[in-house]
Every structure is written in C-alpha cells, then in structure tokens.
Amino acid sequence: MNNNSYASDTAQARQKMENMKYEVANEVGVNLKKGYNGDLTSKEAGYVGGNMVKKMIEQVERSMANK
C-alpha cells in the first residue's frame, strides 16, 4: 500500500466516523453542531461516543455472520 492510498483510506475512514457521529447524535437527541461542541455535557458526549461504539460492534458482528 503506498502513502497516497493510505492517506485516501484514512480520509475516507475519518469522514465515515464524522458522519456516524452526527447520525448517532441525531438518533439519541443530542444537539451536535459542526465545529465547536464544548457546551455538551460529559454525559451527552459519552452517550454519543458509547452509541457509536455499540453501532460499530453491531456492524462488525453482522459482517462476521455473513462470512
């Protein structure tokens, strides 16, 4: 894998994570906005992060079940 391919894959992964963050925040009712979100409580931020992890685990489990 060359550096350009790695950089492209990394950028795509970051974008997917960013999209998931906003999707999950919307699902759980946390008002996440583009840019600075320092006004979120620790509970709200943890709720978004925890649900992102849960969603990623579910995706991996589905992926493994289909192999």
C-alpha distances in whole Angstrom, upper triangle without the diagonal:
4,7,8,6,7,10,11,10,12,15,15,16,18,20,21,22,24,26,26,28,30,31,32,34,36,36,38,40,38,39,35,35,32,32,34,36,37,40,39,41,39,40,38,35,35,36,33,30,32,32,28,27,30,28,25,26,28,25,23,27,27,24,24,28,27,25
4,6,5,6,9,10,11,12,14,16,17,18,20,21,23,24,26,27,29,31,32,33,35,37,37,39,41,39,39,35,35,32,31,34,35,37,40,39,41,39,40,39,35,36,37,34,31,33,33,30,29,32,30,27,29,31,28,26,30,30,27,28,31,30,28
4,5,5,6,9,10,10,12,14,15,16,18,20,21,22,24,26,27,29,30,31,33,35,36,37,39,37,37,33,32,29,28,31,32,34,37,36,38,36,38,37,33,33,35,32,29,32,32,28,28,31,29,26,28,30,27,26,30,30,27,29,32,31,30
4,5,5,6,9,10,11,12,14,15,17,18,20,21,23,24,26,27,29,30,32,33,35,36,38,36,35,32,31,27,27,30,31,33,37,36,38,37,38,36,33,34,35,31,29,32,32,28,28,31,29,26,28,30,27,26,30,30,27,29,32,31,30
4,5,5,6,8,10,11,12,14,15,16,18,20,21,22,24,26,27,28,30,32,33,34,36,35,34,31,30,27,27,30,31,34,36,35,37,36,37,35,32,32,33,30,28,30,30,26,26,28,26,23,26,27,24,23,27,27,24,25,28,27,26
4,5,5,6,9,10,10,12,14,15,16,18,20,21,22,25,26,27,28,30,31,33,34,33,33,29,29,26,26,28,29,31,34,33,35,33,34,33,29,30,31,28,25,27,27,24,23,26,25,21,23,25,23,21,25,26,23,24,28,27,25
4,5,5,6,9,10,10,12,14,15,16,18,20,21,23,24,26,27,29,30,32,33,31,31,27,26,23,23,25,27,29,32,31,33,31,33,31,28,28,30,26,24,27,27,23,23,26,25,22,24,26,24,23,27,27,24,26,30,29,28
4,5,5,6,9,10,11,12,14,15,17,18,20,22,23,24,26,27,29,30,32,30,30,26,25,22,23,25,27,29,32,31,33,32,33,31,28,29,29,26,24,27,26,22,23,26,24,21,24,25,22,22,26,25,23,25,28,27,26
4,5,5,6,9,10,11,12,14,15,16,18,20,21,22,24,26,27,28,30,29,29,25,25,23,23,25,26,29,31,30,32,30,31,29,26,27,27,24,22,24,24,20,20,23,21,18,20,22,19,18,22,22,19,21,25,23,23
4,5,5,6,9,10,11,12,14,15,16,19,20,21,22,24,26,27,28,27,27,23,23,20,20,22,23,25,28,27,29,27,29,27,23,24,25,22,20,22,22,18,18,21,20,17,20,22,19,18,22,23,20,22,26,25,25
4,5,5,6,9,10,10,12,14,15,17,18,20,21,23,24,26,27,25,25,21,20,18,18,20,22,24,27,26,28,27,28,26,23,24,25,21,20,22,22,18,19,22,20,18,21,23,20,20,24,24,22,25,28,27,27
4,5,5,6,9,10,11,12,14,16,16,18,20,21,22,24,26,24,24,21,20,18,19,22,22,25,28,26,28,27,28,26,23,24,24,21,19,22,21,17,18,21,18,16,19,20,17,18,21,21,19,22,25,23,24
4,5,5,6,9,10,11,12,15,15,16,18,20,21,22,24,23,23,20,20,18,19,21,21,24,26,24,26,25,26,23,20,21,21,18,16,18,18,14,15,17,15,13,16,17,15,15,19,19,17,19,22,22,22
4,5,5,6,9,10,10,13,14,15,17,19,20,21,22,21,21,17,17,15,15,17,18,20,23,21,23,22,23,21,18,19,20,16,15,17,17,13,15,18,16,14,17,19,17,17,21,21,20,22,25,25,26
4,5,5,6,9,10,11,12,14,15,17,18,20,21,20,19,16,15,13,14,17,18,21,23,21,24,23,24,21,19,20,20,16,16,18,17,14,16,18,16,15,18,19,17,18,22,22,20,23,26,25,26
4,5,5,6,9,10,10,12,14,15,16,18,20,19,19,16,16,15,16,19,19,22,24,22,24,23,23,21,18,19,19,15,14,16,15,11,13,15,13,11,15,16,13,15,18,18,17,20,22,22,23
4,5,5,6,9,10,10,12,14,15,16,18,17,17,14,15,14,15,17,16,19,21,19,21,19,20,17,15,15,15,12,11,13,12,9,11,13,11,10,13,15,13,15,18,18,18,20,23,23,24
4,5,5,7,9,10,11,13,14,16,17,15,15,11,11,10,11,14,13,16,18,17,19,19,19,16,14,15,15,12,11,14,14,10,13,16,14,13,17,18,16,18,21,21,21,24,26,26,27
4,5,5,6,9,10,11,12,14,15,14,14,12,12,11,13,16,15,19,20,18,21,20,20,17,15,17,16,12,13,15,13,11,14,15,13,13,17,17,15,18,20,20,20,23,25,24,26
4,5,5,6,8,10,10,12,14,13,14,12,13,13,15,17,16,19,20,17,19,19,18,15,14,14,13,10,10,12,10,7,10,12,9,9,13,13,12,15,17,17,17,20,22,22,24
4,5,5,6,9,10,11,12,10,11,9,10,11,13,14,12,15,16,14,16,15,15,12,10,12,11,7,8,10,9,7,10,12,11,11,15,15,15,17,20,20,20,23,25,25,27
4,5,5,6,9,10,10,9,9,7,8,9,12,13,12,15,16,14,16,17,16,13,12,14,12,9,11,13,11,10,14,15,13,14,18,18,17,20,22,22,23,26,27,27,29
4,6,5,6,9,10,10,11,10,11,13,15,17,15,19,19,16,18,19,17,14,14,15,13,9,11,13,10,9,13,13,11,13,16,15,15,18,20,19,20,23,24,24,27
4,5,5,6,8,8,11,10,12,14,16,17,15,18,18,15,16,16,14,11,11,12,9,6,9,10,7,6,10,10,9,11,14,14,14,17,18,18,20,22,23,24,27
4,5,5,6,5,7,6,10,12,14,14,12,15,14,11,13,14,12,9,9,11,8,6,9,11,9,9,13,13,12,14,17,17,18,20,22,22,24,26,27,28,30
4,6,5,6,7,8,10,13,16,16,14,17,16,14,16,17,15,12,12,14,11,9,12,14,11,12,15,15,14,16,19,18,19,22,23,23,24,27,28,28,31
4,6,8,10,11,14,16,19,20,17,20,19,16,17,18,15,12,13,14,11,9,12,13,10,11,14,13,12,15,17,16,17,20,21,20,22,25,25,26,29
4,6,9,11,14,17,19,19,16,18,17,13,14,15,12,9,11,11,8,7,11,11,8,11,14,13,12,16,17,17,18,21,22,22,24,26,27,28,31
4,6,9,12,15,18,18,14,17,15,12,13,15,12,9,11,13,10,9,13,14,12,14,17,16,16,19,21,20,22,25,25,25,28,30,30,31,34
4,6,9,13,15,14,11,13,11,8,10,12,10,7,8,11,9,8,11,13,12,13,16,16,16,19,21,21,22,25,26,26,28,30,31,32,35
4,6,10,12,12,9,12,10,8,11,13,13,9,10,13,12,10,14,16,15,15,19,19,19,21,24,24,24,27,29,29,30,33,34,35,37
4,7,9,9,7,10,10,8,11,13,13,10,9,13,12,9,12,15,14,14,17,19,18,19,22,23,23,25,28,28,29,31,33,33,35
4,6,7,7,10,10,10,14,16,16,13,12,16,15,13,15,18,17,16,20,22,20,22,25,25,25,28,30,30,31,33,35,35,37
4,7,8,11,13,13,16,18,19,16,14,18,18,15,16,20,19,17,21,23,21,22,25,26,25,28,30,30,30,33,35,35,37
4,6,9,11,12,16,17,19,16,14,18,19,16,17,20,20,19,21,24,23,23,27,28,27,29,32,32,32,35,37,37,39
4,6,8,10,13,14,17,14,12,16,17,15,16,20,20,19,22,24,24,24,27,29,28,30,33,34,34,36,38,39,40
4,5,6,9,11,13,11,9,13,14,12,13,17,17,17,19,22,22,22,25,27,27,29,31,32,32,35,37,37,39
4,5,8,10,12,11,10,13,15,14,15,18,19,19,21,23,24,24,27,29,29,31,33,34,35,37,39,40,41
4,6,9,11,10,10,13,14,14,16,18,19,20,22,24,24,26,28,29,30,32,34,35,36,38,40,41,43
4,7,8,6,6,10,11,11,12,15,16,16,19,20,21,22,25,26,27,29,30,32,33,35,36,38,39
4,5,5,6,8,10,11,12,14,16,17,19,20,21,23,25,26,27,29,30,32,33,35,36,38,40
4,5,5,6,8,10,10,12,14,15,16,18,20,21,22,24,26,27,28,30,31,33,34,36,38
4,6,5,6,9,10,10,12,14,15,16,18,20,21,22,24,26,27,28,30,31,33,35,36
4,5,5,6,9,10,11,12,14,15,17,19,20,21,23,25,26,27,29,30,32,33,35
4,5,5,6,8,10,11,12,14,15,17,19,20,21,23,25,26,27,29,30,32,34
4,5,5,6,8,10,10,12,14,15,16,18,20,21,22,24,26,27,28,30,32
4,6,5,6,9,10,10,12,14,15,16,18,20,21,23,24,26,27,29,31
4,6,5,6,9,10,11,12,14,15,17,19,20,21,23,24,26,27,29
4,5,5,6,9,10,11,12,14,15,17,18,20,21,23,24,26,28
4,5,5,6,9,10,11,12,14,16,17,19,20,21,23,25,26
4,5,5,6,9,10,10,12,14,15,16,18,20,21,23,25
4,5,5,6,9,10,11,12,14,15,16,18,20,21,23
4,5,5,6,9,10,11,12,14,15,16,18,20,22
4,6,5,6,9,10,11,12,14,15,17,19,21
4,5,5,6,9,10,11,12,14,15,17,19
4,5,5,6,9,10,10,12,14,16,17
4,5,5,6,9,10,10,12,14,16
4,6,5,6,9,10,11,12,15
4,5,5,6,9,10,11,13
4,5,5,6,9,10,11
4,5,5,6,9,10
4,5,5,6,9
4,6,5,7
4,5,5
4,6
4
